[in-house]
Amino acid sequence: MPPMHEQPLPFITLPNWVKAASLCGFNIQPVFDELGIETDLIHLEHATISRPLLEQVMIQCVARARSQHFPFVLGETFAFDYLPDIGVFLATSPTLRDATRVFEWVRTLINPMIDVRLEEQDVVARLVLQQVDGGSSGMAAVYFIESIFAAVVKFARMLHDDIEHQSLLQFRYPQPPHVAAYAEFFRAPVVFLRPRNAVELPRALLDRPLGGGFPALHGQAEARVEQRLAQMPRRTGLVAAVESAFEHEPRLLGQGIERLAERLGLHPRTLQRRLRDEGEAFGELLDRIRYRLALRDLDDPRLDLEAISERLGFSDRRSFTRAFSRWAGVTPSGYRKGRD
């Protein structure tokens, strides 16, 4: 497995880069052409880009932007075009705490480097951007952090119209040359050379009811996102190796972590530790892969439920039905009827 800094990143945000460049007064196509980046919107869900190449794109875009600071515009124009149900989930969230579930999906779907975790201490809550080994460095790192925080603030404003006056933005890096743009864009206090990159806000805000709360639509959007994400393989890190092993040898699904570790040439404890480092637990990962493979197999009318149960490593059809109902909120038979 290549080191993390050599692993490709999903690039389904390509349309957002194009839009941000246009808003900043330049055409991004020459940048892509110069760097040899293929642009295929038809197969966007499979698009990837290397981290060094993405850094070059960012640096060139910052240099070409005429009227605005490109990372802020990129973050502000970010939208869940590929999974609009995430947008519905956010807009109908009953509380900010509930809305933070989106960061888990972003980490899985958009970019494993966008790893934002909620931390709580006394009367303070923080959305902390975790440090990931093998990330960008220098000004490229600053630009990516700026774009991530611009997106976080954008969606926070959408949910709570007074969020800036109750927030504090903290950054690890020194004050950049373009610091004046921070006050204009974030409209909130900003401090530098802090231990972590974080948005700090009163803890009480997390559970204050939001005006757009719509429980029925919120639950439906969550179910649709989970189902869609379950069908998408992870493409980076150890998780990708685990998913590949299960997909090529489905019999491993019912043989436990010891057999999987042997297949990957790792000690079981090493496998568990490395999965934790990627923010995964073996049981949750196993469920997600089984769910995705179940959705795929249920779309094949040639496979009956007994065969699918066996392929996925369940002891019997009843165990499979219970698990699938927990994942999808409907039985395997009900799912098939809904697809007809």
C-alpha positions in Angstrom: 0.0 0.0 0.0 1.5 3.4 -0.9 2.1 6.0 1.8 -0.8 8.3 2.6 0.7 11.2 0.8 1.0 9.2 -2.4 -2.6 7.9 -2.3 -5.1 9.6 -4.8 -7.9 11.7 -3.5 -11.5 11.7 -4.8 -12.0 14.7 -7.0 -15.8 14.9 -7.2 -15.5 18.6 -6.2 -14.2 19.4 -9.7 -17.4 21.5 -10.6 -16.8 23.6 -7.5 -13.3 24.5 -8.5 -14.6 25.5 -12.0 -17.3 27.7 -10.4 -14.9 29.3 -7.9 -12.4 30.1 -10.6 -15.1 31.8 -12.7 -16.2 33.9 -9.7 -12.5 34.9 -9.2 -12.3 36.2 -12.8 -10.3 33.4 -14.6 -10.8 30.3 -16.6 -9.5 27.2 -14.8 -9.2 25.0 -18.0 -5.7 26.2 -18.9 -4.6 25.2 -15.4 -6.0 21.7 -15.8 -4.5 21.5 -19.3 -1.0 22.6 -18.2 -1.0 20.1 -15.3 -2.4 17.3 -17.4 -5.6 16.8 -15.4 -8.4 15.0 -17.1 -11.9 16.4 -16.7 -14.7 13.9 -17.1 -18.0 15.0 -15.6 -19.8 11.9 -16.9 -17.7 9.6 -14.6 -17.1 12.2 -11.9 -17.8 9.7 -9.1 -14.6 7.9 -10.1 -12.4 10.9 -10.6 -9.2 11.1 -8.5 -6.2 13.4 -8.2 -2.9 13.1 -6.5 -2.3 15.4 -3.5 0.8 17.1 -5.0 -1.2 17.8 -8.2 -4.1 19.2 -6.2 -1.6 21.5 -4.4 -0.3 22.8 -7.7 -3.9 23.5 -8.8 -4.6 25.4 -5.6 -1.4 27.5 -5.9 -2.0 28.4 -9.5 -5.7 29.3 -8.8 -4.6 31.6 -5.9 -2.1 33.3 -8.3 -4.6 33.8 -11.1 -7.5 35.1 -8.9 -8.1 38.7 -9.7 -10.7 40.1 -7.4 -11.2 37.7 -4.5 -9.1 35.2 -2.4 -9.6 31.9 -4.2 -9.7 29.5 -1.1 -12.5 31.5 0.5 -14.5 31.5 -2.7 -13.9 27.8 -3.2 -15.2 27.1 0.3 -18.2 29.4 -0.1 -19.2 27.9 -3.4 -18.9 24.3 -2.2 -22.2 22.5 -2.5 -23.2 18.9 -2.3 -24.1 18.7 -6.0 -23.2 15.0 -6.2 -25.3 14.1 -3.1 -28.0 16.8 -2.8 -29.6 14.8 0.0 -26.8 16.0 2.3 -27.9 19.5 1.6 -31.5 18.5 2.5 -30.2 16.8 5.7 -28.3 20.0 6.7 -31.2 22.4 5.9 -33.6 20.3 8.0 -31.3 19.6 10.9 -33.1 20.2 14.3 -29.8 21.3 16.0 -26.2 22.1 15.2 -25.2 19.0 17.0 -27.2 16.9 14.7 -25.9 18.7 11.6 -22.3 17.8 12.5 -23.0 14.3 11.3 -22.3 15.7 7.8 -18.5 15.8 8.6 -18.4 12.0 8.8 -20.0 11.8 5.3 -17.6 14.4 3.9 -14.6 12.5 5.3 -15.8 9.4 3.5 -17.2 10.9 0.3 -15.2 14.0 -0.5 -11.8 13.9 1.0 -10.3 11.9 3.9 -8.1 15.0 4.7 -11.3 16.9 5.6 -11.5 15.4 9.1 -13.5 17.7 11.3 -14.4 16.4 14.8 -16.7 17.9 17.4 -15.1 18.4 20.9 -16.8 19.6 24.0 -15.3 21.0 27.2 -17.2 22.8 29.9 -19.2 25.6 28.3 -17.2 25.5 25.0 -17.6 23.4 21.9 -15.0 23.2 19.1 -15.1 21.9 15.5 -11.5 20.8 15.2 -9.8 20.1 11.9 -7.7 17.0 12.7 -4.1 16.8 11.6 -3.6 14.0 9.1 -0.1 12.7 8.3 1.1 13.2 4.8 -0.9 16.4 4.3 0.0 19.5 2.5 2.7 21.9 3.8 3.6 25.6 3.4 1.1 28.0 1.8 -0.7 25.1 0.1 -1.7 23.8 3.6 -2.9 27.3 4.6 -5.0 27.6 1.4 -6.7 24.2 2.0 -7.4 25.0 5.6 -8.9 28.3 4.6 -11.2 26.6 2.0 -12.4 24.1 4.6 -13.2 26.7 7.2 -14.9 28.9 4.6 -17.2 25.9 3.8 -17.8 25.2 7.5 -18.7 28.9 8.1 -21.0 29.0 5.1 -23.1 26.1 6.3 -23.1 27.3 9.9 -24.5 30.6 8.6 -27.2 28.8 6.7 -28.3 27.1 9.9 -27.8 29.9 12.4 -27.9 33.5 11.1 -26.0 34.9 14.1 -23.2 32.3 14.3 -20.3 34.8 13.5 -21.0 36.9 16.6 -20.7 33.9 18.9 -17.7 32.2 17.3 -13.9 32.4 17.4 -11.8 31.0 14.6 -8.4 29.6 15.6 -5.5 28.7 13.2 -2.2 26.9 13.9 -0.3 28.8 11.3 1.1 32.4 11.6 -0.8 35.4 10.4 -0.7 35.2 6.5 0.1 38.2 4.3 -3.5 38.4 3.2 -4.9 38.5 6.7 -7.1 41.5 5.9 -9.3 39.2 3.9 -10.1 37.1 7.0 -12.1 39.9 8.8 -14.0 40.7 5.6 -14.9 37.1 4.8 -15.4 35.4 8.2 -16.9 38.4 10.1 -15.8 36.8 13.3 -12.7 37.1 15.6 -9.7 35.2 14.2 -6.5 34.3 16.1 -3.3 32.6 14.8 -0.5 30.4 16.2 -3.0 28.4 18.3 -2.5 24.7 19.1 -5.2 23.6 16.6 -7.3 24.7 13.7 -10.8 25.1 15.1 -14.1 26.9 15.2 -15.0 27.7 18.8 -18.5 28.4 19.9 -20.7 28.3 23.0 -21.6 24.7 23.8 -25.2 25.7 24.5 -25.6 26.5 20.8 -25.2 22.8 19.8 -28.6 21.9 21.2 -30.6 25.0 20.6 -33.5 24.3 18.2 -33.0 25.5 14.6 -35.7 27.2 12.7 -35.4 24.8 9.7 -35.8 21.6 11.7 -38.1 19.2 9.7 -37.8 15.7 11.3 -39.6 13.8 8.6 -37.5 15.1 5.7 -34.4 15.0 7.8 -34.8 11.3 8.5 -35.6 10.6 4.9 -32.5 12.5 3.7 -30.3 10.6 6.2 -31.5 7.3 5.0 -30.9 8.2 1.4 -27.4 9.4 2.0 -26.5 6.3 4.0 -27.8 4.1 1.3 -25.9 6.0 -1.4 -22.7 6.0 0.6 -23.0 2.3 1.3 -22.8 1.7 -2.4 -19.5 3.7 -2.7 -16.2 2.0 -2.0 -13.6 3.9 0.0 -10.6 4.5 -2.4 -7.8 5.5 -0.1 -5.8 4.0 2.9 -6.1 0.7 4.7 -9.9 0.8 4.4 -9.6 0.6 0.6 -7.4 -2.5 1.0 -10.0 -4.1 3.4 -12.8 -3.3 1.0 -10.9 -4.7 -1.9 -10.1 -7.9 0.0 -13.8 -8.4 0.9 -15.0 -7.7 -2.6 -12.6 -10.1 -4.2 -13.1 -12.8 -1.5 -16.6 -12.4 0.0 -16.2 -15.5 2.0 -13.9 -13.5 4.3 -16.9 -11.5 5.5 -17.9 -14.3 7.8 -14.5 -15.4 9.0 -13.6 -12.6 11.5 -10.8 -10.1 11.8 -8.1 -12.7 12.3 -8.6 -14.3 8.9 -8.8 -10.8 7.2 -5.6 -9.7 9.0 -3.9 -12.9 7.7 -5.1 -12.1 4.2 -3.6 -8.6 4.4 -0.3 -9.8 6.0 -1.0 -8.0 9.3 -1.3 -9.0 12.9 -5.0 -8.6 14.0 -4.0 -6.0 16.7 -2.0 -4.1 14.1 -5.0 -4.1 11.7 -7.3 -2.8 14.5 -4.9 -0.1 15.4 -4.4 1.1 11.8 -8.1 1.1 11.2 -8.6 3.3 14.3 -5.9 5.6 12.9 -8.2 6.0 9.9 -11.2 6.7 12.1 -12.8 3.2 11.6 -13.8 0.3 13.7 -13.8 -3.2 12.3 -17.4 -4.0 13.1 -18.7 -0.7 11.6 -16.6 -1.2 8.5 -17.8 -4.8 8.1 -21.4 -3.7 8.3 -20.9 -0.9 5.8 -19.2 -3.3 3.3 -21.9 -5.9 3.8 -24.6 -3.3 3.3 -23.1 -2.1 0.0 -22.6 -5.6 -1.3 -26.1 -6.5 -0.2 -27.5 -3.6 -2.2 -25.6 -4.7 -5.2 -26.6 -8.3 -4.9 -30.3 -7.4 -4.3 -30.3 -5.6 -7.6 -29.4 -9.0 -9.3 -32.7 -10.9 -9.8 -30.8 -14.1 -10.3 -29.7 -14.2 -6.7 -32.2 -15.4 -4.0 -32.0 -14.2 -0.4 -30.5 -17.5 0.8 -27.6 -17.2 -1.7 -27.0 -13.5 -0.8 -27.0 -14.4 2.9 -24.4 -17.0 2.3 -22.3 -14.8 0.1 -22.2 -12.1 2.8 -21.1 -14.5 5.5 -24.3 -14.7 7.5 -25.2 -17.9 9.3 -28.7 -17.9 7.7 -31.3 -15.8 5.9 -32.9 -14.6 9.1 -29.7 -13.1 10.4 -29.2 -11.3 7.0 -32.8 -10.0 7.1 -32.3 -8.6 10.6 -29.1 -6.9 9.7 -30.3 -5.4 6.4 -33.5 -4.1 8.1 -31.3 -2.3 10.7 -29.2 -0.8 7.9 -31.9 0.2 5.5 -35.1 0.5 7.5 -36.7 -2.1 5.2 -36.4 -5.8 4.7 -34.4 -7.2 1.8 -37.7 -8.3 0.2 -39.2 -4.9 0.7 -36.1 -3.3 -0.8 -36.5 -5.5 -3.9 -40.2 -4.6 -4.3 -39.4 -0.9 -4.0 -36.9 -1.3 -6.9 -39.5 -2.9 -9.2 
